[in-house]
Amino acid sequence: MKIATYNVNGIRARLPRLLEWLDREAPDVVCLQELKCADEALPIGDIEAAGYGAVWHGQKGFNGVAILAKGDAPMLRHIGLPGDPDDSHSRYIEAEVGDFVVASLYLPNGNPVGTDKFAYKLAWMERLRAHAATLLAEEKPTILAGDWNVIPEDRDVFSAKAVAGDALIQPETRAAYRTILYQGWTDALRALNPDDPKLWTFWDYTMGAWQRDLGFRIDHILCSPQAIDRLRAAGVDRWPRGEEKASDHTPVWINLA
């Protein structure tokens, strides 16, 4: 089974790129983020025509997450991250696909540091930590995939010095991410590519970042112990980022037995 995550940065604007990637790479399960699309406007007909069923949690103009499965719709478990019933952001969706539990998440950016946005990011990560613990307790093969907006280590960015003031690299952000990992999750891409210095998944639209390969690694796939036992491969599809009118992110994928 090939499971992938892809921040499309506007599903309607990037639909040709998404369909092109689905056709070429044929993932079995896809976690999408930043749909920027209300539920009723999601191009579900095009997705179904490509051979995928879907569940989604949209939001007009902002955020939005979805899970696609080849051949059939995933079985929806949760929309929205538990812990704050007043949170109106569409950032989390969870479903079952076969014997896997799969979550697609779009973690808050948190910039600028020192504002309510950064506080919201850290509070959201604490809610995710609490929910992730309940998922582990189920002892099922489980995947947490998405745009985490976390640079885990200095080697996961082209220059830690250049982004030192960014919320994605702050000590508090990294500590919150490690707290989730230490529950028993494994960062699949790094686990199978321990020495790769350029596992970039994001290149900004400014400063010629793509052309100069000034990337970040902020899209992660975390596996529970039951899932990591079945992990066989993990990688990044860089080619979609070089296509016309591409998202600033590119897909990350894992293969599981």
TORLO-896772 format. One record per atom (N, C-alpha, C, O): x, y, z; residue in three letters. Coordinates in pm, whole numbers, plus 50000, padded with zeros to 5 digits. Layout:
XYZAla/...
//
This chain:
500854988150000Met/500005000050000Met/500885012450000Met/501805013650081Met/500595021649909Lys/501315034349902Lys/500435045349959Lys/499345047949908Lys/500915051750065Ile/500195062550131Ile/501005075350113Ile/502215075350135Ile/500355086050073Ala/501055098550044Ala/500345110250111Ala/499175109450146Ala/501085121150128Thr/500525133750176Thr/500945144850081Thr/502055144950028Thr/500025154350059Tyr/500255164649958Tyr/499485177249997Tyr/498255177249998Tyr/500195187850028Asn/499565200950048Asn/499415207149909Asn/500405211049847Asn/498195208049861Val/497955212449724Val/497875227549710Val/497925232849598Val/497745234749822Asn/497685249449819Asn/496595254449724Asn/496835262549635Asn/495385249349746Gly/494225253349666Gly/493855242549566Gly/494435241949458Gly/492895234049602Ile/492625222449518Ile/492015226149384Ile/492255219249285Ile/491245236749378Arg/490665240549250Arg/491725246249156Arg/491735243349037Arg/492625254349211Ala/493695260049129Ala/494705249549086Ala/495295250648978Ala/494915239449169Arg/495945229349141Arg/495355216149092Arg/496075206149084Arg/494085215849060Leu/493455203149022Leu/494185196048907Leu/494365183948916Leu/494595202948800Pro/495335195848695Pro/496615189348746Pro/496965178348704Pro/497295196148839Arg/498535190448894Arg/498215178148981Arg/498935168148975Arg/497155179049061Leu/496765167749145Leu/496395155649060Leu/496855144549086Leu/495575157748958Leu/495155146648874Leu/496335140648797Leu/496405128548778Leu/497235149248755Glu/498435144548685Glu/499265135548776Glu/499745125048735Glu/499435139848901Trp/500215132048997Trp/499535118849031Trp/500195108549037Trp/498205119149052Leu/497475106849082Leu/497625096748968Leu/497805084848992Leu/497545101548846Asp/497665092648732Asp/499065086648720Asp/499215074848689Asp/500075094748745Arg/501455090248725Arg/501965081648840Arg/502665071748817Arg/501625085248963Glu/502205078349079Glu/501265068049141Glu/501725059149212Glu/499975068949116Ala/498965059049158Ala/499045055349306Ala/499105043449338Ala/499045065049397Pro/499015061449539Pro/497685054949575Pro/496665057549511Pro/497705046549678Asp/496475040049723Asp/495665048949816Asp/494435048849813Asp/496355056649898Val/495715065749993Val/496445079149987Val/497675079549980Val/495685090049988Val/496275103349980Val/495665112350087Val/494445113250099Val/496525118750163Cys/496105129150257Cys/496385142750193Cys/497525145750159Cys/495355150850178Leu/495495163950117Leu/495325174850223Leu/494575173150319Leu/496035185950203Gln/495895197450292Gln/495775210350211Gln/496095210850092Gln/495305220550279Glu/495125233950224Glu/494255233550097Glu/494645238449991Glu/493075227750113Leu/492135227150001Leu/491675241149962Leu/491465243849844Leu/491515249950061Lys/491035263650037Lys/489715263449959Lys/489545270749862Lys/488815254950003Cys/487605252349926Cys/486495248050020Cys/486705239450106Cys/485305253950006Ala/484155249650085Ala/483755235450046Ala/484035230849936Ala/483095228650138Asp/482705214750114Asp/481955212949983Asp/482235203849906Asp/480995221849959Glu/480135220349842Glu/480855223549711Glu/480345220349603Glu/482025229849719Ala/482755233549597Ala/483895224049565Ala/484585225749464Ala/484095213949648Leu/485175204449622Leu/484915197349489Leu/483805192749466Leu/485935196149402Pro/485745189649272Pro/485715174449284Pro/486555167449228Pro/484735169449359Ile/484675155149389Ile/484445146949263Ile/484925135649253Ile/483715152449165Gly/483485145049041Gly/484785141848968Gly/484945130848916Gly/485705151348965Asp/486995149148900Asp/487825138948976Asp/488525130748916Asp/487745139449108Ile/488495129849191Ile/487945115749172Ile/488715106249160Ile/486625114549170Glu/486025101349149Glu/486315096149009Glu/486515084148990Glu/486345104948910Ala/486665100848774Ala/488105095748764Ala/488425087648676Ala/488965100448854Ala/490345095648857Ala/490475082348931Ala/491565076648937Ala/489355077348987Gly/489365064349052Gly/489455064649202Gly/489785054449264Gly/489165076149264Tyr/489315077449409Tyr/488015081749476Tyr/487285090249426Tyr/487745075549589Gly/486715080449679Gly/487345089949778Gly/488565089949795Gly/486535098049846Ala/487105108249933Ala/486185111650049Ala/484965110550041Ala/486815115650158Val/486135122550268Val/486905135550288Val/488115136050266Val/486215146150331Trp/486885159050337Trp/486255167950443Trp/485145165750490Trp/487015178150478His/486605188250576His/487095201550521His/488235205550545His/486225208450448Gly/486625220350375Gly/486395233150453Gly/485765233150559Gly/486915244050397Gln/486735257350453Gln/486995267350341Gln/488045266950278Gln/486065276250317Lys/486175285450205Lys/487405294450220Lys/487515302050316Lys/488305293550125Gly/489435302650118Gly/490615299450206Gly/491695305150189Gly/490435290250301Phe/491515287350397Phe/491505272450431Phe/490505265550415Phe/492665267650478Asn/492765254550541Asn/492125243550455Asn/492215244050333Asn/491495233750518Gly/490825222950447Gly/491715210750431Gly/492865211750390Gly/491145199050466Val/491875186450460Val/490965175650400Val/489745176650406Val/491595165550342Ala/490835154650281Ala/491665141850284Ala/492885142250297Ala/490975130550272Ile/491615117550255Ile/490985110750135Ile/489765109350128Ile/491815106450041Leu/491385099249922Leu/491815084649933Leu/492845081549992Leu/491015075749875Ala/491375061549869Ala/491015056149732Ala/489925058649680Ala/491945048849674Lys/491725043449540Lys/490625032849544Lys/490695023249620Lys/489625034849460Gly/488595024749442Gly/487415025649536Gly/486365019849507Gly/487535032649648Asp/486435033149743Asp/486645044749838Asp/487785048949859Asp/485585049849897Ala/485715060849992Ala/486225055650126Ala/485795045050171Ala/487115062850191Pro/487515059250327Pro/486315059750420Pro/485315066450392Pro/486405052650532Met/485335052850632Met/485665063750734Met/486605062350813Met/484895074350733Leu/485155085950817Leu/485035082450965Leu/484095075751007Leu/486015087151044Arg/486005085451189Arg/485795098751261Arg/484945099751350Arg/486585109051224His/486505121951293His/486725133251194His/487535132251102His/485995144151214Ile/486275156851149Ile/486585166851260Ile/485795168651353Ile/487725173351249Gly/488155182851351Gly/488925175951461Gly/488625164551498Gly/489925182751514Leu/490735177351621Leu/490025179351754Leu/489635190551786Leu/489845168751833Pro/489165170151962Pro/489915179552055Pro/491115181952040Pro/489175184952152Gly/489805192852256Gly/489385207252262Gly/489575213852364Gly/488815212452152Asp/488355226352152Asp/487155227352059Asp/487315229251939Asp/485945225952113Pro/484745226152028Pro/484515239351957Pro/483725239851862Pro/485185250051999Asp/485015263051936Asp/486025265651824Asp/485975276151759Asp/486935256251802Asp/487935257951697Asp/487255256351561Asp/486745245651528Asp/487255266951482Ser/486545267051354Ser/487435263751235Ser/486965263451121Ser/488735261351259His/489655258551149His/489515244051102His/489435234851183His/489485242150971Ser/489375228650913Ser/490785223150891Ser/491375224850785Ser/491305216650994Arg/492705212550993Arg/492935197651020Arg/494075193051015Arg/491895190051048Tyr/492105175951084Tyr/490935167451036Tyr/489775171051052Tyr/491285156050977Ile/490275146050939Ile/490895132350957Ile/492085130450933Ile/490075122750999Glu/490565109351032Glu/489605098850976Glu/488385100350985Glu/490155088350917Ala/489325078150854Ala/490025064650863Ala/491205063750896Ala/489255054150833Glu/489815040750820Glu/489855037050673Glu/488895039150599Glu/490985031350633Val/491165026050498Val/491735012050514Val/492885010450553Val/490935002150483Gly/491354988450510Gly/491564986650659Gly/490694990150739Gly/492714981250699Asp/492984979450841Asp/493804990950900Asp/494284990051012Asp/493965001850823Phe/494715013450869Phe/493785024550918Phe/492705026650863Phe/494235031551021Val/493665044451059Val/494575055051000Val/495795054851022Val/493995064450926Val/494765074750857Val/494215088450895Val/493015090750889Val/495105097450933Ala/494705111250963Ala/495445120850871Ala/496655119350851Ala/494735130550816Ser/495325141350738Ser/495235153950822Ser/494155157750867Ser/496375160550843Leu/496385172250930Leu/497145183750865Leu/498095181850789Leu/496685195550897Tyr/497325207950851Tyr/497565216450974Tyr/496695223851019Tyr/498775215351028Leu/499095221951152Leu/499235236951132Leu/499735241251028Leu/498825245151228Pro/498935259651213Pro/500365264151187Pro/501315258451240Pro/500495274551106Asn/501805280151074Asn/502435286651197Asn/503585283951231Asn/501685295251263Gly/502135301051389Gly/502875314251380Gly/503245319951483Gly/503105319251260Asn/503795332051247Asn/502815343751258Asn/501655342651217Asn/503285354951314Pro/504615357251370Pro/504735352151514Pro/503755351851589Pro/505955348251550Val/506235343651685Val/505905354651786Val/506135366551761Val/505365350351898Gly/505025360052003Gly/503625365651994Gly/503235374052075Gly/502855360951896Thr/501465365351880Thr/500495354151918Thr/500905343151953Thr/499205357351909Asp/498185347251935Asp/498285335651837Asp/497905324351869Asp/498775338351717Lys/498915327651617Lys/499915317051662Lys/499715305151639Lys/500995321351725Phe/501985311851774Phe/501425304251894Phe/501665292151907Phe/500705310951980Ala/500085304352094Ala/499065293952046Ala/498975283052103Ala/498305297251943Tyr/497335287851886Tyr/498045275551829Tyr/497565264351845Tyr/499165277651764Lys/499935266551709Lys/500325256751820Lys/500115244651807Lys/500905261951927Leu/501355253352036Leu/500195246352106Leu/500295234752144Leu/499085253652123Ala/497905247552184Ala/497335236552095Ala/496895226152144Ala/497355238851964Trp/496855228751869Trp/497745216351874Trp/497245205051868Trp/499045218251886Met/499965206851895Met/499755198952024Met/499905186752025Met/499415205852131Glu/499105198852255Glu/497835190552241Glu/497765179352290Glu/496835196052174Arg/495615188252148Arg/495925176152060Arg/495385165352082Arg/496795178151961Leu/497175166951876Leu/497925156251956Leu/497685144351937Leu/498805160552044Arg/499525150952129Arg/498555142452209Arg/498705130252217Arg/497565148752269Ala/496595141452350Ala/495795131552265Ala/495555120252306Ala/495385135852146His/494615126852060His/495485115652004His/495035104351991His/496725118851972Ala/497635108651921Ala/497835097452023Ala/497975085851986Ala/497845100952151Ala/497975090752255Ala/496795081252255Ala/496955069252275Ala/495595086452232Thr/494415077752227Thr/494465068652104Thr/493995057252110Thr/495025073551994Leu/495155065151876Leu/496135053751901Leu/495875042351862Leu/497245056751964Leu/498205046151996Leu/497595035552086Leu/497905023652073Leu/496735039852176Ala/496105030352269Ala/495215020252197Ala/494945009452250Ala/494755023652077Glu/493935014251999Glu/494755002651944Glu/494204992151909Glu/496085004451935Glu/497004994151887Glu/496654989451746Glu/496714977551715Glu/496294999151661Lys/496044996451521Lys/497155002951437Lys/497765012551482Lys/497414997751317Pro/498355004851230Pro/497775018551193Pro/496725019351130Pro/498475029051231Thr/497935042651222Thr/498975051951159Thr/500175050851185Thr/498475061051076Ile/499305070651005Ile/498825084751037Ile/497635087751023Ile/499745093551079Leu/499475107751093Leu/500265114850984Leu/501495115450991Leu/499585120150885Ala/500275125550768Ala/499775139450736Ala/498585142450749Ala/500705148050693Gly/500255161250651Gly/501355171550653Gly/502545168550662Gly/500905183950645Asp/501775195550655Asp/501835199350802Asp/500905205350857Asp/502935195750865Trp/503085197951009Trp/503575212051040Trp/503485216451155Trp/504085219250941Asn/504655232450965Asn/505655232051081Asn/505695240951166Asn/506475221451080Val/507555219651177Val/508805215551101Val/508785206251021Val/509905222651125Ile/511225218751077Ile/511895211451192Ile/512385217851285Ile/511935198051190Pro/512365190651309Pro/513815193151350Pro/514115193851469Pro/514725194551252Glu/516135196251282Glu/516725206651187Glu/516135209851084Glu/517885211851222Asp/518525221851136Asp/518795216450997Asp/518725223950900Asp/519085203550984Arg/519365197850852Arg/518115196950764Arg/518215193650646Arg/516945199950821Asp/515695199250746Asp/515315212450681Asp/514165214550644Asp/516285221450668Val/516045234250602Val/517345238650536Val/518435235250583Val/517235246050430Phe/518425250250355Phe/519375258650439Phe/520585258050420Phe/518825266450533Ser/519645274650622Ser/518875277550749Ser/517925285450747Ser/519265271250858Ala/518595273950985Ala/518765288451027Ala/517875294251089Ala/519895294250994Lys/520145308251030Lys/519195317550957Lys/518715327351014Lys/518905314450830Ala/518055323250750Ala/516615323350799Ala/515905333250777Ala/516165312750864Val/514775311850909Val/514675311451062Val/513685306751117Val/515705316451130Ala/515785315251275Ala/514595321551348Ala/514255317151457Ala/513965331551288Gly/512835338151352Gly/511485332151318Gly/510455336951366Gly/511475321651236Asp/510235315751189Asp/509635306451294Asp/510365299551366Asp/508305306251303Ala/507625297651400Ala/507885282851377Ala/507795274951470Ala/508215279151253Leu/508395265151219Leu/509635258951282Leu/509745246751291Leu/510575267351326Ile/511855262351375Ile/512115265951520Ile/513195263251572Ile/511155272051587Gln/511365276351725Gln/511545264451819Gln/510995253751794Gln/512305266051927Pro/512495255152022Pro/511185249552075Pro/511065237452094Pro/510205258152100Glu/508915253452151Glu/508205244652049Glu/507575234752084Glu/508305248351921Thr/507685240651814Thr/508335226851804Thr/507655216651798Thr/509645226751803Arg/510365213951794Arg/510105205251916Arg/509945193051903Arg/510055211252032Ala/509805203452154Ala/508425197052150Ala/508255185552190Ala/507415204552100Ala/506065198952090Ala/506025187351991Ala/505335177452015Ala/506755188551881Tyr/506835177751783Tyr/507505165451843Tyr/507025154251825Tyr/508615167451914Arg/509305156151976Arg/508435149252080Arg/508495137052095Arg/507635156952152Thr/506755151052251Thr/505795141152187Thr/505495130652245Thr/505325144352068Ile/504455134951995Ile/505255122851949Ile/504805111551967Ile/506425125151891Leu/507265113951847Leu/507565104351962Leu/507505092151945Leu/507885109852077Tyr/508325101652190Tyr/507195092952247Tyr/507455084152329Tyr/505965095452206Gln/504885086452245Gln/505085072552184Gln/504595062552238Gln/505795071952071Gly/505995059252002Gly/505785060051853Gly/505705049751786Gly/505705072251798Trp/505565074251655Trp/506935074951588Trp/507925078651651Trp/506985071251461Thr/508225071851384Thr/508045080651262Thr/507085079051187Thr/508955089951243Asp/509005098551125Asp/509545089951010Asp/510745087850998Asp/508645084950925Ala/508985074650828Ala/510005079350725Ala/510925071950692Ala/509855091450676Leu/510755096350571Leu/512185097250623Leu/513115092950555Leu/512365102750742Arg/513715103950797Arg/514255090250839Arg/515455087750826Arg/513385081450888Ala/513845068250933Ala/514485060350819Ala/515465053250840Ala/513935061550699Leu/514455053850586Leu/515425061850500Leu/515985056450405Leu/515635074450533Asn/516595082850461Asn/517425090550563Asn/517425102850562Asn/518145083450651Pro/518785090050765Pro/519915099550728Pro/520235108650805Pro/520515097650612Asp/521685105750576Asp/521435115450462Asp/522365122150417Asp/520205116350415Asp/519895125350303Asp/519835139750355Asp/518995142850439Asp/520705148550306Pro/520725162250358Pro/519685171450296Pro/519525182850340Pro/518965166650193Lys/518005175450124Lys/516685168250101Lys/516265166349987Lys/516045164550209Leu/514715158350199Leu/513645169250197Leu/512675168650272Leu/513835179150109Trp/512895190350107Trp/511505185850059Trp/511385177049974Trp/510475192150116Thr/509095189850072Thr/508385202950037Thr/507255202849990Thr/509055214250060Phe/508465227450040Phe/509535237049990Phe/510645237350041Phe/509165244849888Trp/510015255549836Trp/509135267849818Trp/508145267349745Trp/509485278649882Asp/508695290849874Asp/508615295949730Asp/509465292749647Asp/507595303949703Tyr/507455309949570Tyr/508405321649549Tyr/508605326049435Tyr/509005326849655Thr/509845338649645Thr/511335334849639Thr/511705323449666Thr/512145344349603Met/513615343449605Met/514165332349514Met/515305327949531Met/513355327849418Gly/513825317049332Gly/514125304549412Gly/515065297249380Gly/513335301949516Ala/513645290949608Ala/513685277349537Ala/514555269149566Ala/512745274949444Trp/512745262149373Trp/513965261149283Trp/514665251049284Trp/514225271449208Gln/515345271149115Gln/516685269949189Gln/517615263949136Gln/516785275449307Arg/518025275049386Arg/518035263649488Arg/519005261949562Arg/516965255949491Asp/516825244549582Asp/516955248849728Asp/517655242549807Asp/516265259749762Leu/516225264649900Leu/514965259349966Leu/513945266249974Leu/515045246950014Gly/513845240050060Gly/513765238150210Gly/514715240650285Gly/512575233450251Phe/512295229750389Phe/511735215450388Phe/511185211050287Phe/511895208350498Arg/511155195850519Arg/510125198250629Arg/510455198450747Arg/508885200050588Ile/507815202950685Ile/506595193850667Ile/505655194550747Ile/506605185350564Asp/505505175750542Asp/505985162150589Asp/506955156750537Asp/505295156650689His/505775144550756His/504705133750760His/503505136550763His/505165121150760Ile/504285109650778Ile/504775102150900Ile/505855096350900Ile/503965102151005Leu/504305095151129Leu/503555081951134Leu/502355081351106Leu/504275071351171Cys/503715057851175Cys/503685052751318Cys/504635054751394Cys/502595046351355Ser/502515039451483Ser/503395026951479Ser/503805022851371Ser/503695020851594Pro/504515008751594Pro/503944997751504Pro/504694990551439Pro/502624996451500Gln/502004986051417Gln/502174989051269Gln/502214979851187Gln/502265001951232Ala/502475005751092Ala/503945005051055Ala/504295000850944Ala/504825009251146Ile/506255009651113Ile/506794995751087Ile/507744994151011Ile/506214985651148Asp/506634971951122Asp/506414967850977Asp/507034958450928Asp/505524975050908Arg/505184971650769Arg/505814981350668Arg/505584980250548Arg/506614990850719Leu/507215000950631Leu/508314994750545Leu/509184987650595Leu/508254997550415Arg/509224992050321Arg/509995002850246Arg/511155000650209Arg/509395014450223Ala/510065025050149Ala/509415038350183Ala/508265038850227Ala/510165049250162Ala/509635062850185Ala/510425072450098Ala/511635070950082Ala/509735082350041Gly/510425091749954Gly/509615104349928Gly/508525106249981Gly/510185112849844Val/509585125549805Val/509465125849654Val/510445123149584Val/508295129049602Asp/508115131349458Asp/508415146049430Asp/507545154549447Asp/509625149049388Arg/510005162949364Arg/509415168549235Arg/509195180649225Arg/509155160049137Trp/508815165249004Trp/507575174049002Trp/507555183548924Trp/506515171449083Pro/505345180349073Pro/505645194949105Pro/504965203949055Pro/506665197349190Arg/506975211249225Arg/507525219049105Arg/507435231349102Arg/508075212049007Gly/508625218748890Gly/507635220748777Gly/507995226348673Gly/506395216248795Glu/505385217748690Glu/504795231948690Glu/504965239448786Glu/504125235348583Glu/503515248548572Glu/502395250048675Glu/501605240848695Glu/502335261748740Lys/501315264948840Lys/501255254248949Lys/500185249348986Lys/502445250648999Ala/502545240249101Ala/502255245749240Ala/502365257749264Ala/501875236849331Ser/501855240149472Ser/503275242849518Ser/504235238449454Ser/503415250249629Asp/504745252449685Asp/505225240349766Asp/506385239849808Asp/504345230549788His/504715217849849His/504775207049740His/504305209049628His/505365195649776Thr/505365184249685Thr/505035171749764Thr/505205171749886Thr/504555161049701Pro/504095149449776Pro/505225141749845Pro/506355140949796Pro/504885136249962Val/505715126950036Val/504955113850044Val/503735113950059Val/505655102450034Trp/504965089550030Trp/505715078850108Trp/506915079850131Trp/504965068550147Ile/505545056550206Ile/504915044350140Ile/503785044950092Ile/505655033450138Asn/505135020550094Asn/505105011150215Asn/506075010050289Asn/503965004550232Leu/503774995450345Leu/503384981650293Leu/502644980350196Leu/503914971350361Ala/503524957750325Ala/502064955450363Ala/501534944550342Ala/
//
